[in-house]
Each structure stands twice: as C-alpha cells, then as structure tokens.
Amino acid sequence: MRRRLTGRVVLLTGATRGIGRRVALALQSHGVRLAITGRSEAELESLAVELRKTGTEVAVLPCDLTIASARERLVADVVAKFGQLDILLNAAGVSSFGEFSTSTEEILRKVLEINFFAAGELTRLCVPQLEKSWQAGPADWRPAVLHVVSLCGRVGIPSLPEHCGSKHALVGLCEALRCEFERHGIDMLMVLPGVVRSDDLNRHLLRNEGKIYLNFEGAQRPESVAKTVVNALVNNRKETAAGFVCWWAWFCKRAAPRALRWIMAVKVAKFARRNTG
Ligand SMILES: NC(=O)c1ccc[n+]([C@@H]2O[C@H](COP(=O)([O-])OP(=O)(O)OC[C@H]3O[C@@H](n4cnc5c(N)ncnc54)[C@H](OP(=O)(O)O)[C@@H]3O)[C@@H](O)[C@H]2O)c1
C-alpha cells in the first residue's frame, strides 16, 4: 500500500529540533498540512517560517506533552484549526546516558513520562479523529500513528537503561495496538533509529555519564532518519530499522542474540580501557 499524503493533516510532535524538525521539512514536498508541537515556541515559529516559504499550511501549537490537559487541548486545537486529523507522527522524546546503579528514580520517571506515557496517551486521544478520517476517506485511505522509537526498543544497550525501558514499553504498546486498531482502520508504524547526531545533546540527555563506547561522530544524521520516517509512512512499513548499523543490530538480536550481548560487553570494556589507559 502507498499512502497519498496530499492535503492530509499531520500532528507532528518533537518538531522543535532534531529528527522531528527534519521530518517536518521532509514532509513539505508531500503537500501535507502540519500541526507542529514541542515546548519551545520560538523554535516552532522559526520552523513555521521555513515551512510557509514553500506554501505549507502550518499551525504552531506549543505543548508540554507530559501534561494531560495540554495533550487534550493540543488535539482539540488541531481539529479546530484544520477540521480533521489524519496522521499522528510522534518524534518527541528524551534520553539519559549513564549506568542504572548511579541514576535516580526522578530520571527513570521523567524518561518514561515523555517517551512512553505521553506517547501512549496522545495516541489514545487521537483515535476518534483518526477513525473519522478512515471513515470519511476513499476506500484505499488508512490513517496512521507513527512512533519514532529507537533501536533501544528492541535491544538492551548498557548505559541507556531508562531509554531502553521506555522504548521497549512503547514497542510493546504499538504491537498490541496494531491488532486492536484494525477495527478503527488505523495503521501503527514504528521507526527505530540507532545513534543519531543531536542538535543539542544537553537538551536531549537528562544525564551524560555513560560507560559504553558509542561512535557519536559516525552517528546517523537526523535528515537521513527523517527520510526513513517519511518513506515508512508513505509505504506503510510496520517496523523500520533506520540505517545499516541499526538494521544489523536489530537483525542480530533476532538471529544471534548471544553475539549481540558479546558485542555490547566488548563496547563497555573498550570504554573502560580508553578511560583508564
Ligand atoms: N538522538 C538519538 O540518538 C536517537 C536515537 C534513537 C531514537 N531517538 C528518538 O527519536 C526521537 C527524537 O529524538 P531527537 O534526537 O530528535 O531528540 P531531540 O533533538 O532532543 O528532540 C526532542 C524533541 O522532543 C521534544 N520534547 C521533549 N520533551 C518534551 C515534552 N515534555 N513535551 C513536548 N515535547 C517534548 C523537544 O522539544 P522541546 O524541548 O522544545 O519540548 C524536541 O522537539 C526521540 O523519541 C528519541 O528517543 C533518538
């Protein structure tokens, strides 16, 4: 199935920077109408200026997604502005890089709050509107919810315990909803990036004290992840590992899980050697 996006209303979270911002820019050529959200209004406005240059219709709707009433207002505002909602594309999230034994309950709860609870609750809120979109659309139209998950949703990576917990939970939710949502005509899609170059690591990470060697310099560009996200949406890919390294690790988890655990251990040892040598 190929999803034609022209004229469709997309609610995009995490649009202020990083992957979400690049997804907004990549969607321009598909003729969507965009509701963009995140907490920083200034960053949303600057993105809206860029999008409007190419004639894209944009609504700037700043929102802290961890607040229930703000989520409800967000969905209501999208419908008030555009009269419909056809796609929820969730790219909001935070991470924490550090060992679990020295982390805190506050970090664990903060990561779960945005990466899992907000993602789940926003999905629930959008169901009635997405179902309406399905019922009102042509026979070949299917609305969708696409979550930008992470390789951490399929593989347990040392020094990313909170992120892995939140993303495994989100993957589980998506897989359960995929079957449930059949009767609402809604597709559940997931894109799993590996390590991605961040616009601002200090805002992305609640903590940056990880003890594993990760190649941040060689990390994927957010533009390339955005391209994968848009492809997954257009071609209705249920689960897409973004980039070769991520695909390889994702495949290895299924085909040779012990080998993957060994590689993780090597990376932890490599970090320790670099920091003692
Ligand atoms: N970067 C990576 O290496 C990587 C790898 C795999 C998966 N991912 C996942 O990909 C997604 C995007 O990551 P990224 O690299 O683009 O991160 P990023 O550059 O830090 O952007 C995160 C986005 O989430 C928004 N956000 C954070 N907390 C929010 C809240 N409480 N309410 C509303 N919006 C909030 C931020 O906007 P405001 O701060 O303005 O609110 C920002 O737009 C996340 O789910 C992340 O877990 C990232």
The ligand as an ORCA input file, in Angstrom:
! r2SCAN-3c Opt
* xyz 0 1
  N      19.153     11.144     19.100
  C      19.302      9.816     19.057
  O      20.428      9.291     19.087
  C      18.077      8.929     18.980
  C      18.271      7.573     18.704
  C      17.178      6.730     18.650
  C      15.902      7.229     18.874
  N      15.739      8.544     19.160
  C      14.375      9.003     19.431
  O      13.965      9.885     18.429
  C      13.101     10.876     18.971
  C      13.659     12.244     18.623
  O      14.983     12.334     19.127
  P      15.916     13.567     18.718
  O      17.290     13.072     18.581
  O      15.306     14.313     17.616
  O      15.834     14.418     20.074
  P      15.943     15.993     20.286
  O      16.726     16.626     19.214
  O      16.374     16.173     21.707
  O      14.417     16.449     20.138
  C      13.478     16.004     21.054
  C      12.141     16.663     20.754
  O      11.195     16.238     21.742
  C      10.559     17.387     22.287
  N      10.194     17.177     23.689
  C      10.976     16.721     24.694
  N      10.294     16.719     25.848
  C       9.044     17.182     25.563
  C       7.888     17.434     26.338
  N       7.843     17.204     27.673
  N       6.785     17.921     25.725
  C       6.786     18.158     24.385
  N       7.854     17.948     23.606
  C       8.979     17.471     24.193
  C      11.599     18.500     22.174
  O      11.005     19.783     22.153
  P      11.122     20.821     23.379
  O      12.390     20.567     24.098
  O      11.021     22.152     22.729
  O       9.931     20.484     24.201
  C      12.222     18.189     20.823
  O      11.450     18.743     19.793
  C      13.031     10.608     20.475
  O      11.898      9.848     20.768
  C      14.272      9.772     20.725
  O      14.119      8.910     21.828
  C      16.799      9.414     19.191
*
